[in-house]
Amino acid sequence: MKQKYLILFSLSGFLISVDQFLKHWVVARFAEGQGASLFQGLMVRHLKSNGFAFGLFQKMSDSLQDIFIIGVPIFALILIVLIFIKLRDDQMVTSVALSTILGGAVSNLIDRLQYGFVIDFLELSLGAKLSPVAFNIADFAIIIGVLLVFVGTLKAKQDGTDSVGAIP
């Protein structure tokens, strides 16, 4: 099996498993809205999100929300698979980045299809003037993947290569 597919299946599978396990654990342990402090500024809390990553777009109308929140992840999944097929085995950064994005997107899509919303279980307070930010492992994985794509793109431009994340 090619190394890029090993990364795809193992990393995205791991992220989906961990995220789904923790979501089920939080739902079984805490009533909605309830939780416990991990340390100052970070809580484990059972929350439902009708929005996108980190609670974005929760104010959209239901019909737009359905199209956006189900359609965008499915489109992204198709796009990631098509890009992944074209990757070379030496494009490790891009393989990891796309695998984390795929794993996060699939895990949140599982929630949306199963419940009609996403279960968030981490709440980060950034100070009295800012609202707390709710998220889950899937959201975090997507953000890390996007950052890796960005870093890989910058590195490729600096190196003068045409491929994101290629290792010489």
Secondary structure in CASP SS format (residue, H / E / C, confidence):
PFRMAT SS
TARGET T0000
AUTHOR 0000-0000-0000
METHOD secondary structure of the structure
MODEL  1
M C 1.00
K C 1.00
Q H 1.00
K H 1.00
Y H 1.00
L H 1.00
I H 1.00
L H 1.00
F H 1.00
S H 1.00
L H 1.00
S H 1.00
G H 1.00
F H 1.00
L H 1.00
I H 1.00
S H 1.00
V H 1.00
D H 1.00
Q H 1.00
F H 1.00
L H 1.00
K H 1.00
H H 1.00
W H 1.00
V H 1.00
V H 1.00
A H 1.00
R H 1.00
F C 1.00
A C 1.00
E C 1.00
G C 1.00
Q C 1.00
G E 1.00
A E 1.00
S E 1.00
L E 1.00
F E 1.00
Q C 1.00
G C 1.00
L E 1.00
M E 1.00
V E 1.00
R E 1.00
H E 1.00
L E 1.00
K E 1.00
S E 1.00
N C 1.00
G C 1.00
F C 1.00
A H 1.00
F H 1.00
G H 1.00
L C 1.00
F C 1.00
Q C 1.00
K C 1.00
M C 1.00
S C 1.00
D H 1.00
S H 1.00
L H 1.00
Q H 1.00
D H 1.00
I H 1.00
F H 1.00
I H 1.00
I H 1.00
G H 1.00
V H 1.00
P H 1.00
I H 1.00
F H 1.00
A H 1.00
L H 1.00
I H 1.00
L H 1.00
I H 1.00
V H 1.00
L H 1.00
I H 1.00
F H 1.00
I H 1.00
K H 1.00
L C 1.00
R C 1.00
D C 1.00
D C 1.00
Q C 1.00
M H 1.00
V H 1.00
T H 1.00
S H 1.00
V H 1.00
A H 1.00
L H 1.00
S H 1.00
T H 1.00
I H 1.00
L H 1.00
G H 1.00
G H 1.00
A H 1.00
V H 1.00
S H 1.00
N H 1.00
L H 1.00
I H 1.00
D H 1.00
R H 1.00
L H 1.00
Q H 1.00
Y H 1.00
G C 1.00
F C 1.00
V E 1.00
I E 1.00
D E 1.00
F E 1.00
L E 1.00
E E 1.00
L E 1.00
S C 1.00
L C 1.00
G C 1.00
A C 1.00
K C 1.00
L C 1.00
S C 1.00
P C 1.00
V E 1.00
A E 1.00
F E 1.00
N C 1.00
I H 1.00
A H 1.00
D H 1.00
F H 1.00
A H 1.00
I H 1.00
I H 1.00
I H 1.00
G H 1.00
V H 1.00
L H 1.00
L H 1.00
V H 1.00
F H 1.00
V H 1.00
G H 1.00
T H 1.00
L H 1.00
K H 1.00
A H 1.00
K H 1.00
Q H 1.00
D H 1.00
G C 1.00
T C 1.00
D C 1.00
S C 1.00
V C 1.00
G C 1.00
A C 1.00
I C 1.00
P C 1.00
END
